[in-house]
Amino acid sequence: MDRLRVTGLTLSALIGERAWERRIRQTIRIDLEFDVDAARAAATDDLAQALDYGVVARRVTELVGGSEFKLIETLAERIATCILDEFHVPRIKVVVHKPNAVPTAHDTSIEIERAR
């Protein structure tokens, strides 16, 4: 199985438990890793035979833009479920980074992996 990655997808989200977090959008970063079979796409050089990562990124952007979750865990789970259901990949790894969650830390993130 091959792996396709989209890393550092930078988005704006309403995310967090605290009152101020419910009022302002924060920058988050998302990393995605999919199991794919790239052989047919590579042999044919045809996007129709590949997972169109641009379409996936736009779908994740749409999902995040309309979300109002309190937890990054919930956001990661919803992204994974969406991708598994809509793009029919056998496995997805999602990492949601919330860089400003802990003032003295460079980053805070959750990594989940789900499979069909």
Backbone as a chain_set.jsonl record, in Angstrom:
{"seq": "MDRLRVTGLTLSALIGERAWERRIRQTIRIDLEFDVDAARAAATDDLAQALDYGVVARRVTELVGGSEFKLIETLAERIATCILDEFHVPRIKVVVHKPNAVPTAHDTSIEIERAR", "coords": {"N": [[0.849, -1.179, 0.0], [0.486, 2.223, -0.748], [1.323, 5.548, 0.394], [-0.207, 8.668, 0.703], [0.262, 12.043, 1.389], [-0.924, 15.062, 2.854], [0.266, 17.885, 4.176], [0.381, 20.328, 6.765], [-1.893, 21.87, 6.228], [-3.321, 24.849, 6.545], [-5.699, 26.426, 8.414], [-8.593, 28.314, 9.499], [-10.375, 28.173, 12.488], [-13.209, 27.824, 14.629], [-12.637, 26.864, 17.654], [-12.373, 25.307, 20.757], [-12.735, 25.341, 24.346], [-12.911, 27.404, 26.195], [-14.458, 30.598, 27.018], [-13.525, 32.836, 25.501], [-12.477, 31.499, 23.331], [-14.701, 30.642, 22.04], [-15.543, 32.795, 20.71], [-13.691, 33.781, 18.866], [-11.929, 33.044, 15.846], [-9.375, 30.64, 15.393], [-6.061, 29.868, 14.305], [-5.374, 26.751, 12.924], [-3.555, 23.774, 12.118], [-3.536, 21.104, 9.826], [-2.643, 17.792, 9.231], [-2.728, 15.175, 6.909], [-2.795, 11.73, 6.161], [-3.059, 9.217, 3.853], [-3.833, 5.85, 2.993], [-3.261, 4.588, -0.13], [-3.594, 3.095, -3.38], [-1.346, 3.647, -5.605], [-0.479, 2.688, -8.016], [-2.038, 2.312, -10.43], [-2.721, 4.965, -11.093], [-0.151, 6.015, -11.447], [0.739, 4.472, -13.603], [-1.008, 5.194, -15.639], [-0.986, 7.933, -15.642], [-3.156, 9.507, -15.012], [-5.457, 11.546, -13.524], [-8.004, 10.751, -12.81], [-7.656, 8.212, -11.922], [-6.516, 8.436, -9.515], [-6.361, 9.495, -6.037], [-7.731, 12.518, -5.585], [-6.107, 14.892, -4.145], [-6.436, 17.616, -3.909], [-9.196, 18.003, -4.008], [-9.867, 16.64, -1.676], [-8.576, 18.271, 0.229], [-10.027, 20.651, -0.105], [-12.521, 19.76, 0.794], [-12.001, 19.183, 3.489], [-11.321, 21.75, 4.328], [-13.795, 23.021, 3.998], [-15.327, 21.569, 5.875], [-14.011, 22.193, 8.308], [-14.308, 24.97, 8.31], [-17.027, 25.289, 8.798], [-17.361, 24.246, 11.282], [-17.754, 24.049, 14.894], [-16.421, 22.962, 17.109], [-15.479, 22.003, 20.43], [-13.284, 20.524, 21.148], [-10.091, 19.456, 19.91], [-9.835, 16.798, 19.475], [-12.407, 15.95, 18.751], [-12.741, 17.335, 16.341], [-10.684, 16.134, 14.796], [-11.651, 13.502, 14.679], [-14.07, 13.867, 13.254], [-13.092, 14.765, 10.799], [-11.647, 12.496, 9.962], [-13.74, 10.597, 9.748], [-15.314, 11.777, 7.747], [-13.557, 11.708, 5.518], [-13.068, 8.945, 5.247], [-15.684, 8.077, 4.668], [-16.486, 9.613, 2.401], [-14.416, 9.507, 0.512], [-13.509, 6.984, 0.39], [-11.096, 5.739, 1.215], [-8.868, 3.241, 2.517], [-7.551, 3.655, 4.948], [-6.9, 6.309, 7.204], [-4.886, 8.843, 8.551], [-5.024, 11.458, 10.788], [-3.828, 14.517, 11.855], [-4.322, 17.082, 14.039], [-3.252, 20.227, 14.659], [-2.955, 22.642, 17.134], [-1.579, 25.418, 17.509], [-1.481, 27.577, 19.382], [-2.511, 26.738, 21.785], [-1.281, 26.097, 24.238], [0.423, 28.431, 25.928], [3.236, 28.421, 26.447], [4.227, 26.471, 24.843], [5.383, 25.163, 21.717], [3.594, 23.826, 20.072], [0.459, 22.088, 20.133], [-1.078, 19.004, 19.68], [-3.261, 16.493, 18.26], [-3.227, 13.174, 17.219], [-4.831, 10.892, 15.215], [-5.8, 7.672, 13.997], [-7.687, 5.958, 11.669], [-9.538, 3.265, 10.249], [-11.233, 1.547, 7.604]], "CA": [[0.0, 0.0, 0.0], [1.21, 3.486, -0.847], [0.81, 6.582, 1.29], [-0.298, 10.018, 0.184], [0.183, 12.971, 2.52], [-1.139, 16.506, 2.75], [0.746, 18.35, 5.478], [0.398, 21.762, 7.029], [-3.087, 22.569, 5.744], [-3.52, 25.897, 7.545], [-7.092, 26.854, 8.357], [-9.136, 29.091, 10.598], [-11.442, 27.383, 13.093], [-13.77, 28.145, 15.934], [-12.311, 25.639, 18.386], [-11.93, 25.525, 22.122], [-13.693, 25.243, 25.439], [-13.01, 28.651, 26.948], [-15.395, 31.589, 26.472], [-12.894, 33.632, 24.446], [-12.28, 30.632, 22.168], [-16.0, 30.489, 21.384], [-15.833, 34.051, 20.016], [-12.727, 34.125, 17.815], [-11.385, 31.933, 15.07], [-7.965, 30.42, 15.65], [-5.34, 29.139, 13.272], [-5.005, 25.368, 13.183], [-2.914, 23.098, 10.99], [-3.979, 19.725, 9.715], [-1.867, 16.861, 8.415], [-3.492, 14.0, 6.512], [-2.047, 10.654, 5.505], [-3.999, 8.235, 3.328], [-3.373, 4.676, 2.271], [-3.78, 4.561, -1.495], [-2.885, 2.277, -4.355], [-0.944, 4.631, -6.608], [0.058, 2.023, -9.203], [-2.828, 2.599, -11.636], [-2.55, 6.382, -11.412], [1.212, 6.194, -11.958], [0.849, 3.819, -14.915], [-1.829, 5.879, -16.646], [-0.792, 9.376, -15.522], [-4.535, 9.986, -15.133], [-5.993, 11.97, -12.231], [-9.212, 9.976, -12.514], [-7.22, 6.961, -11.293], [-5.817, 8.805, -8.27], [-7.093, 10.255, -5.03], [-7.499, 13.933, -5.878], [-5.844, 15.5, -2.844], [-6.981, 18.966, -3.919], [-10.606, 17.875, -3.639], [-9.878, 16.273, -0.258], [-8.208, 19.467, 1.001], [-11.172, 21.573, -0.134], [-13.583, 19.203, 1.637], [-11.585, 19.394, 4.878], [-11.442, 23.194, 4.551], [-15.227, 23.277, 4.163], [-15.754, 20.982, 7.147], [-13.437, 22.984, 9.408], [-14.893, 26.305, 8.264], [-18.371, 25.271, 9.349], [-17.392, 23.542, 12.571], [-17.644, 24.818, 16.138], [-16.117, 21.971, 18.128], [-14.715, 22.436, 21.594], [-12.06, 19.724, 21.282], [-9.388, 19.054, 18.691], [-10.116, 15.366, 19.306], [-13.657, 15.837, 18.006], [-12.47, 17.788, 14.984], [-9.913, 15.085, 14.122], [-12.557, 12.37, 14.429], [-15.008, 14.226, 12.18], [-12.334, 14.786, 9.54], [-11.373, 11.105, 9.592], [-15.003, 9.974, 9.324], [-15.672, 12.385, 6.463], [-12.682, 11.214, 4.453], [-13.351, 7.522, 5.057], [-17.004, 7.919, 4.055], [-16.655, 10.269, 1.108], [-13.345, 9.245, -0.445], [-13.355, 5.525, 0.376], [-9.731, 5.27, 1.447], [-8.91, 2.193, 3.534], [-7.005, 4.123, 6.221], [-6.572, 7.731, 7.262], [-4.297, 9.395, 9.769], [-5.297, 12.888, 10.871], [-3.192, 15.239, 12.949], [-4.807, 18.452, 14.179], [-2.332, 21.044, 15.455], [-3.489, 23.906, 17.656], [-0.303, 25.969, 17.973], [-1.556, 28.546, 20.472], [-3.292, 26.163, 22.885], [-0.484, 26.214, 25.468], [1.262, 29.597, 25.637], [4.677, 28.174, 26.523], [4.572, 25.344, 23.965], [5.414, 25.436, 20.284], [2.434, 23.239, 19.406], [-0.318, 21.036, 20.779], [-1.745, 18.297, 18.589], [-3.822, 15.159, 18.447], [-3.073, 12.319, 16.047], [-5.691, 9.704, 15.247], [-5.751, 6.827, 12.811], [-8.916, 5.188, 11.538], [-9.566, 2.399, 9.061], [-12.528, 0.987, 7.243]], "C": [[0.89, 1.237, 0.0], [0.582, 4.495, 0.12], [0.877, 7.932, 0.595], [-0.483, 10.946, 1.376], [-0.134, 14.39, 2.052], [-0.75, 17.036, 4.121], [0.686, 19.875, 5.566], [-0.766, 22.533, 6.433], [-3.486, 23.574, 6.824], [-4.892, 26.519, 7.363], [-7.459, 27.681, 9.572], [-10.334, 28.341, 11.157], [-11.936, 28.024, 14.38], [-13.613, 26.874, 16.753], [-11.837, 25.991, 19.785], [-13.083, 25.541, 23.099], [-13.934, 26.583, 26.126], [-13.885, 29.681, 26.233], [-14.768, 32.395, 25.332], [-12.681, 32.814, 23.185], [-13.585, 30.423, 21.393], [-16.357, 31.729, 20.556], [-14.899, 34.359, 18.856], [-12.246, 32.874, 17.094], [-9.878, 31.863, 15.328], [-7.34, 29.667, 14.475], [-5.046, 27.725, 13.757], [-4.318, 24.837, 11.934], [-3.34, 21.642, 11.003], [-3.038, 18.97, 8.79], [-2.739, 15.641, 8.149], [-2.56, 12.99, 5.867], [-3.036, 9.564, 5.123], [-3.258, 7.019, 2.819], [-4.046, 4.707, 0.907], [-3.012, 3.527, -2.291], [-2.568, 3.198, -5.524], [-0.502, 4.001, -7.924], [-0.708, 2.381, -10.478], [-2.669, 4.057, -12.051], [-1.163, 6.637, -12.013], [1.357, 5.623, -13.361], [0.117, 4.591, -16.004], [-1.597, 7.378, -16.694], [-2.125, 10.1, -15.638], [-5.086, 10.295, -13.745], [-7.237, 11.179, -11.847], [-8.881, 8.654, -11.823], [-6.557, 7.197, -9.942], [-6.8, 9.398, -7.271], [-6.742, 11.721, -5.264], [-7.344, 14.682, -4.551], [-6.306, 16.948, -2.785], [-8.448, 18.976, -3.513], [-10.726, 17.527, -2.159], [-9.585, 17.503, 0.604], [-9.356, 20.474, 1.022], [-12.305, 21.072, 0.758], [-13.261, 19.409, 3.114], [-11.706, 20.875, 5.235], [-12.901, 23.574, 4.789], [-15.734, 22.763, 5.511], [-15.275, 21.827, 8.327], [-14.082, 24.367, 9.466], [-16.272, 26.379, 8.884], [-18.474, 24.652, 10.726], [-17.277, 24.507, 13.744], [-17.345, 23.866, 17.297], [-15.331, 22.581, 19.271], [-13.352, 21.75, 21.644], [-11.42, 19.423, 19.933], [-9.589, 17.567, 18.428], [-11.377, 15.159, 18.47], [-13.457, 16.253, 16.558], [-11.716, 16.721, 14.2], [-10.801, 13.896, 13.759], [-13.509, 12.666, 13.284], [-14.316, 14.278, 10.826], [-12.084, 13.365, 9.064], [-12.627, 10.423, 9.06], [-15.42, 10.488, 7.953], [-14.849, 11.794, 5.324], [-12.917, 9.733, 4.189], [-14.661, 7.33, 4.305], [-17.076, 8.453, 2.633], [-15.604, 9.904, 0.065], [-12.92, 7.778, -0.473], [-11.897, 5.054, 0.426], [-9.772, 4.203, 2.532], [-8.422, 2.635, 4.916], [-6.688, 5.6, 6.102], [-5.908, 8.038, 8.602], [-4.517, 10.898, 9.703], [-4.557, 13.441, 12.074], [-3.746, 16.659, 12.921], [-3.871, 19.157, 15.143], [-3.045, 22.32, 15.867], [-2.311, 24.636, 18.302], [-0.381, 26.911, 19.161], [-2.313, 28.029, 21.69], [-2.581, 26.298, 24.235], [0.541, 27.323, 25.218], [2.765, 29.322, 25.632], [5.129, 26.999, 25.663], [4.55, 25.787, 22.515], [4.131, 24.962, 19.603], [1.745, 22.268, 20.353], [-1.067, 20.336, 19.657], [-2.315, 16.971, 19.064], [-3.627, 14.414, 17.129], [-3.978, 11.113, 16.217], [-5.521, 8.946, 13.942], [-7.013, 5.973, 12.804], [-8.865, 4.394, 10.236], [-10.983, 1.922, 8.814], [-12.64, -0.42, 7.751]], "O": [[1.92, 1.276, 0.673], [-0.54, 4.312, 0.593], [1.884, 8.288, -0.018], [-1.286, 10.671, 2.267], [0.327, 14.843, 1.004], [-1.368, 16.675, 5.123], [0.907, 20.593, 4.59], [-0.642, 23.727, 6.16], [-3.94, 23.182, 7.899], [-5.21, 27.066, 6.307], [-6.716, 27.734, 10.552], [-11.212, 27.918, 10.404], [-11.186, 28.672, 15.111], [-14.365, 25.916, 16.571], [-10.997, 26.872, 19.964], [-14.242, 25.728, 22.729], [-15.043, 26.858, 26.584], [-14.036, 29.647, 25.012], [-15.412, 32.614, 24.306], [-12.7, 33.362, 22.083], [-13.558, 30.065, 20.216], [-17.331, 31.728, 19.804], [-15.262, 35.114, 17.954], [-12.173, 31.79, 17.673], [-9.204, 32.884, 15.463], [-8.015, 28.931, 13.756], [-4.535, 27.528, 14.86], [-4.477, 25.377, 10.84], [-3.485, 21.03, 12.062], [-2.685, 19.447, 7.711], [-3.406, 15.136, 9.051], [-1.651, 13.352, 5.12], [-3.764, 9.049, 5.972], [-2.164, 7.145, 2.269], [-5.267, 4.837, 0.812], [-1.908, 3.133, -1.915], [-3.441, 3.49, -6.341], [-0.179, 4.726, -8.866], [-0.098, 2.716, -11.494], [-2.501, 4.35, -13.235], [-1.029, 7.39, -12.978], [2.019, 6.218, -14.212], [0.563, 4.639, -17.151], [-1.965, 8.033, -17.67], [-2.226, 11.154, -16.268], [-5.171, 9.41, -12.893], [-7.487, 10.965, -10.661], [-9.754, 8.048, -11.201], [-6.089, 6.255, -9.302], [-7.925, 9.755, -7.621], [-5.58, 12.112, -5.15], [-8.332, 15.055, -3.919], [-6.547, 17.462, -1.693], [-8.889, 19.849, -2.765], [-11.591, 18.061, -1.465], [-10.271, 17.744, 1.597], [-9.626, 21.083, 2.057], [-12.978, 21.872, 1.41], [-14.138, 19.766, 3.901], [-12.149, 21.212, 6.333], [-13.201, 24.363, 5.685], [-16.485, 23.452, 6.201], [-16.048, 22.135, 9.234], [-14.369, 24.875, 10.55], [-16.652, 27.412, 9.436], [-19.569, 24.545, 11.278], [-16.776, 25.623, 13.609], [-17.965, 23.968, 18.355], [-14.607, 23.56, 19.092], [-12.379, 22.329, 22.127], [-12.109, 19.169, 18.945], [-9.52, 17.125, 17.281], [-11.413, 14.3, 17.59], [-13.954, 15.59, 15.647], [-12.071, 16.43, 13.057], [-10.705, 13.355, 12.658], [-13.736, 11.809, 12.43], [-14.895, 13.877, 9.816], [-12.287, 13.06, 7.889], [-12.578, 9.745, 8.034], [-15.836, 9.709, 7.096], [-15.395, 11.424, 4.285], [-12.961, 9.309, 3.034], [-14.737, 6.501, 3.398], [-17.662, 7.817, 1.757], [-15.869, 9.983, -1.135], [-12.069, 7.386, -1.271], [-11.522, 4.09, -0.241], [-10.644, 4.259, 3.399], [-8.823, 2.067, 5.932], [-6.266, 6.083, 5.051], [-6.33, 7.545, 9.648], [-4.232, 11.534, 8.688], [-4.648, 12.9, 13.177], [-3.651, 17.353, 11.909], [-3.713, 18.745, 16.292], [-3.663, 22.993, 15.043], [-2.07, 24.491, 19.5], [0.601, 27.028, 19.895], [-2.714, 28.82, 22.543], [-3.216, 26.582, 25.251], [1.431, 27.164, 24.382], [3.495, 29.952, 24.866], [6.282, 26.577, 25.743], [3.789, 26.677, 22.135], [3.636, 25.605, 18.677], [2.366, 21.703, 21.252], [-1.63, 20.992, 18.78], [-1.925, 16.416, 20.091], [-3.842, 14.973, 16.054], [-3.911, 10.404, 17.22], [-5.145, 9.515, 12.918], [-7.361, 5.348, 13.805], [-8.234, 4.801, 9.26], [-11.817, 1.904, 9.718], [-13.665, -1.07, 7.548]]}, "num_chains": 1, "name": "protein.A"}
